[in-house]
């Protein structure tokens, strides 16, 4: 691939042949509003918010579907572009519900954090759990939408809480189809699709059944792809302060994960887009199976059974007892069972201990993929 140069307003940006205008903009830190585009998905051009004006090209072009050519001059925010974006955005918001987006308290509230939806978890908007972590909010802030000319369309759709790991709220859906496309293009499952046409269009499953009755594998890719609050993890606790890279311990595939940390607690997980093995994808265990880290019933001290009951003890007492018992067992009399809730390094050391110290191959693990 050859190198090409584009000019966005007055800023030059470098890219490669075969990339789209939006890809080059993103790679160079240039913001173009969009709701349907995802780096992992085939360009869609559905939301029409990434419209730009390109010199020597007729009309306006969608940046996500327009192949970049060397020497292109792209205007990002001309009055013509902004006018159409604003009109498109108003139509989108009329389908979504504008309570959390155009709140009258906004000027006096740092990123909508004055309202408490759940003061035990985190301060956030009373309307949507994704407040402060919503692509639609970012687009509205960028375009500067403050007033609505269109009446909100009320959708008589059912809130779906049947899935064990996430909720689906059609009232907040903007029909960007990112969830449908990621389920089809990346996961190859096809559990959800765009149903009906025109004003009756919506996202749903086969026969419009609840998610729990569909062929959904609960991988959570649709939740990760959703730009608004239409698909939200059940235990979602707001945006994280930082992310920590790690390897999923649940099986031997070696998927790379990013733990989302707030304070000293892990509040969520997402696939690492730079992961060589999984390229940002996860299975149901990798995405939703890390809640044990901060679980209230997690053991924090060793337990020793005394008089038929487990009682807390010190590590010194527990390790001395284990060493004494292990010294009386040899070879095939001993067996070890390891856990996916330990790190890969801990499981490796456990395997070395069972084989090298205890002298047996009687070892098993709950995951063998």
C-alpha positions in Angstrom: 0.0 0.0 0.0 1.2 3.5 -0.9 1.2 6.5 1.4 -1.3 9.3 0.7 -1.9 12.7 2.1 -5.2 14.4 2.7 -6.0 17.9 4.0 -8.8 18.2 6.6 -9.6 21.9 6.8 -6.1 23.2 7.2 -4.5 20.1 8.7 -2.6 17.6 6.7 -3.1 13.9 7.5 -1.2 10.8 6.4 -2.8 7.5 5.4 -2.5 4.5 3.1 -4.2 3.6 -0.2 -7.4 1.6 0.5 -8.4 3.5 3.6 -11.5 5.6 3.9 -11.7 9.3 4.7 -13.0 8.5 8.2 -10.3 6.0 8.9 -7.5 8.5 8.0 -9.2 11.2 10.1 -9.4 8.9 13.1 -5.9 7.7 12.8 -4.7 11.3 12.8 -6.8 12.4 15.8 -9.4 14.3 13.7 -12.9 14.0 15.0 -15.8 13.4 12.5 -19.1 12.7 14.2 -20.6 9.3 13.5 -22.9 6.8 15.2 -22.9 3.8 12.8 -19.2 3.5 12.0 -17.1 1.0 13.8 -13.4 0.2 12.8 -14.2 -3.6 12.9 -17.2 -3.4 10.7 -17.8 -3.0 6.9 -18.6 0.7 6.2 -22.3 1.3 6.4 -23.1 5.0 5.9 -26.4 4.7 7.7 -26.5 7.6 10.2 -25.4 10.2 7.7 -23.6 12.3 10.4 -20.1 11.8 9.0 -21.0 13.9 5.9 -18.2 16.1 4.6 -17.5 18.4 1.7 -14.7 17.2 -0.6 -13.2 19.6 -3.1 -14.0 18.7 -6.7 -16.7 16.2 -5.7 -20.3 16.8 -6.3 -22.6 17.0 -3.2 -21.7 15.8 0.2 -20.0 12.5 0.9 -20.2 10.1 3.8 -16.6 9.9 5.2 -17.0 6.3 6.4 -17.7 5.0 2.9 -15.6 7.3 0.7 -12.3 5.9 -0.4 -9.5 8.3 0.3 -7.3 9.5 -2.6 -4.0 11.4 -2.4 -4.4 15.2 -2.4 -8.1 15.2 -1.2 -9.1 18.5 0.4 -11.9 17.7 3.0 -14.0 20.4 4.7 -15.4 19.1 8.0 -17.7 21.8 9.3 -18.9 24.2 6.6 -22.3 25.8 7.2 -23.8 23.5 4.6 -22.4 20.4 6.3 -23.4 21.5 9.8 -26.9 22.4 8.7 -27.6 18.9 7.3 -25.9 17.2 10.3 -28.1 19.2 12.6 -31.3 18.2 10.8 -30.2 14.5 10.7 -29.3 14.6 14.4 -32.7 16.1 15.3 -34.4 13.2 13.5 -32.3 10.7 15.3 -33.0 12.3 18.7 -36.7 12.3 17.9 -36.4 8.5 17.7 -34.3 8.2 20.9 -35.8 10.5 23.5 -34.1 13.7 24.4 -34.6 13.9 28.2 -31.0 13.0 29.0 -29.5 14.9 26.1 -31.2 18.3 26.3 -31.6 18.5 30.1 -32.3 22.1 31.3 -29.8 21.5 34.1 -27.0 20.9 31.7 -25.3 24.3 31.9 -25.1 24.0 35.7 -24.1 20.3 35.9 -20.7 18.9 35.1 -21.4 16.3 32.5 -24.9 15.6 33.8 -23.7 14.3 37.1 -26.1 16.2 39.4 -28.8 13.6 39.3 -28.5 10.4 41.2 -30.0 7.3 39.6 -28.3 5.0 42.1 -26.3 6.6 44.8 -24.8 3.3 45.9 -23.2 2.7 42.5 -22.3 6.1 41.0 -23.9 9.5 40.4 -25.4 9.7 37.0 -28.5 10.8 35.0 -31.9 9.6 36.1 -32.7 8.6 32.5 -29.9 6.5 31.2 -27.1 4.4 32.7 -24.8 5.3 29.8 -24.8 9.0 30.7 -21.3 10.4 30.2 -20.3 7.4 28.1 -22.6 7.9 25.2 -21.6 8.6 21.6 -24.9 10.4 20.9 -24.1 12.8 23.7 -20.7 13.5 22.2 -22.2 14.2 18.8 -24.8 16.5 20.3 -22.1 18.4 22.1 -20.0 18.7 19.0 -22.8 19.9 16.8 -24.3 22.1 19.5 -27.9 20.9 19.4 -29.9 22.7 22.0 -33.5 22.8 20.6 -35.8 20.1 19.1 -38.1 20.9 16.2 -39.6 17.5 16.0 -41.9 15.8 18.4 -40.5 12.7 20.0 -41.9 9.5 18.6 -43.1 7.2 21.4 -42.2 3.6 20.8 -44.5 1.0 22.2 -41.7 -1.6 22.5 -41.1 -4.0 25.4 -38.1 -3.5 27.6 -36.2 -6.8 27.4 -34.5 -8.0 30.6 -34.6 -11.7 29.8 -30.8 -12.0 29.2 -28.8 -12.8 32.3 -26.1 -10.3 31.4 -27.5 -7.3 29.7 -30.7 -5.3 29.2 -32.2 -4.3 25.8 -34.2 -1.0 25.8 -35.7 -0.3 22.3 -36.8 3.1 23.5 -33.2 4.3 23.4 -32.3 2.5 20.1 -31.3 4.8 17.2 -31.2 2.1 14.5 -27.5 2.5 13.8 -27.5 -1.4 13.3 -24.0 -1.7 14.9 -25.3 -4.5 17.1 -26.8 -6.3 14.1 -23.7 -6.0 12.0 -21.3 -7.1 14.8 -23.4 -10.2 15.5 -23.5 -11.1 11.8 -20.1 -9.9 10.5 -17.8 -10.7 13.4 -19.6 -13.3 15.6 -21.4 -15.0 12.7 -24.4 -15.8 14.9 -27.2 -13.6 13.4 -29.2 -13.5 16.6 -30.7 -10.1 15.9 -31.7 -8.2 12.7 -33.5 -5.1 11.5 -37.2 -5.9 11.6 -40.0 -4.1 9.7 -39.5 -1.0 7.5 -40.0 2.7 7.7 -41.4 4.2 10.9 -42.0 0.6 12.2 -38.4 -0.4 11.9 -36.7 -1.8 15.0 -34.0 -4.2 16.1 -35.3 -7.6 17.2 -34.8 -11.4 17.2 -36.3 -14.1 15.0 -40.1 -14.0 15.6 -39.4 -11.0 17.8 -38.8 -13.2 20.8 -37.0 -12.1 24.0 -33.2 -12.3 23.8 -33.2 -15.3 26.2 -35.3 -17.3 23.7 -33.1 -16.5 20.7 -29.9 -18.0 19.5 -27.9 -15.3 21.3 -24.7 -16.6 22.8 -24.4 -13.7 25.3 -20.9 -12.8 24.0 -21.7 -9.1 24.7 -20.3 -7.9 21.4 -23.6 -6.1 20.7 -23.4 -4.4 24.1 -19.8 -3.2 23.3 -20.9 -1.9 19.9 -24.0 0.0 21.0 -23.2 3.7 21.0 -26.2 4.6 23.3 -28.1 3.1 26.2 -30.2 0.6 24.2 -27.9 -2.3 25.2 -26.4 -2.0 28.7 -24.7 -4.5 30.9 -26.8 -5.4 34.0 -24.1 -4.4 36.4 -22.9 -1.4 34.4 -21.3 1.2 36.7 -20.4 4.1 34.5 -17.2 5.0 32.7 -14.0 3.8 34.1 -11.1 5.9 35.5 -8.5 3.7 33.7 -8.0 0.4 31.9 -5.6 -2.4 32.8 -4.5 -4.8 30.1 -4.5 -8.5 31.0 -5.0 -12.0 29.6 -8.3 -13.8 30.0 -7.8 -16.7 32.5 -10.8 -18.8 31.5 -9.3 -21.0 28.8 -6.1 -21.5 26.8 -7.0 -19.3 23.8 -5.2 -16.3 25.4 -7.6 -13.5 24.6 -6.4 -10.1 25.5 -8.7 -8.1 27.8 -8.9 -4.5 29.1 -10.1 -4.4 32.7 -12.1 -1.2 33.3 -11.1 0.1 36.8 -12.8 2.8 38.9 -10.9 3.6 42.1 -9.7 0.2 43.3 -12.5 -1.9 41.8 -12.9 -3.6 38.4 -16.3 -2.4 37.1 -16.2 -3.9 33.6 -14.3 -5.7 30.9 -13.9 -5.1 27.2 -11.9 -6.9 24.5 -8.5 -5.5 23.6 -8.8 -4.2 20.0 -5.0 -4.7 19.6 -5.2 -8.3 20.9 -3.5 -10.6 18.4 -5.7 -13.6 19.3 -9.2 -12.0 19.7 -8.9 -8.6 18.0 -11.3 -7.1 20.5 -13.8 -10.0 20.7 -14.7 -11.9 23.8 -16.9 -14.8 24.8 -19.5 -14.7 27.6 -17.0 -15.7 30.3 -14.4 -13.2 29.2 -16.8 -10.2 29.2 -19.2 -11.0 32.0 -17.4 -13.5 34.1 -15.1 -11.2 36.1 -17.5 -10.1 38.7 -15.9 -12.5 41.2 -13.0 -10.1 41.6 -15.0 -7.7 43.8 -17.7 -10.2 45.0 -18.9 -9.6 48.6 -18.5 -13.4 49.3 -15.0 -13.7 48.1 -12.7 -15.2 50.7 -10.1 -12.8 52.1 -8.5 -15.1 54.6 -7.7 -18.9 54.6 -10.2 -21.2 56.3 -9.4 -24.2 58.4 -12.1 -26.8 59.4 -12.1 -27.1 63.2 -14.8 -29.1 65.0 -16.7 -29.5 61.8 -16.8 -25.8 60.9 -14.6 -23.5 58.8 -12.9 -20.7 60.8 -10.6 -18.0 59.6 -6.9 -18.5 60.3 -3.6 -16.8 59.5 -1.7 -17.6 56.4 1.2 -19.0 58.5 -1.1 -21.5 60.2 -2.8 -22.5 57.0 0.4 -23.0 55.0 2.0 -25.0 57.8 -1.1 -27.3 57.9 -1.1 -27.8 54.1 2.7 -28.5 54.0 2.3 -31.1 56.8 -0.6 -32.8 55.0 1.1 -32.8 51.6 4.3 -34.3 53.0 2.3 -37.4 54.0 0.9 -37.9 50.4 2.9 -39.2 47.4 2.4 -39.8 43.7 -1.0 -41.0 42.6 -2.5 -40.5 46.0 -2.5 -36.8 45.3 -4.6 -34.9 42.8 -4.9 -31.2 42.0 -7.8 -29.2 40.6 -7.1 -25.7 39.3 -9.4 -22.8 38.6 -10.0 -20.4 35.7 -10.5 -17.6 38.3 -6.7 -17.7 38.9 -4.3 -16.0 36.6 -2.6 -18.0 33.8 0.7 -17.6 35.6 -0.8 -19.0 38.9 -2.2 -22.0 37.0 1.1 -22.6 35.3 2.9 -22.7 38.7 0.2 -25.0 40.1 0.8 -27.4 37.3 4.6 -27.3 37.8 4.1 -27.9 41.6 1.7 -30.9 41.1 4.0 -32.6 38.5 7.4 -31.6 39.8 6.9 -31.6 43.6 4.1 -34.0 44.2 5.2 -36.3 41.4 1.8 -37.0 39.7 0.0 -36.1 36.6 -3.4 -36.1 38.4 -4.2 -32.5 37.6 -7.3 -31.0 36.0 -8.7 -27.6 35.2 -12.2 -26.4 34.6 -11.4 -25.1 31.0 -9.6 -27.1 28.4 -10.3 -25.0 25.2 
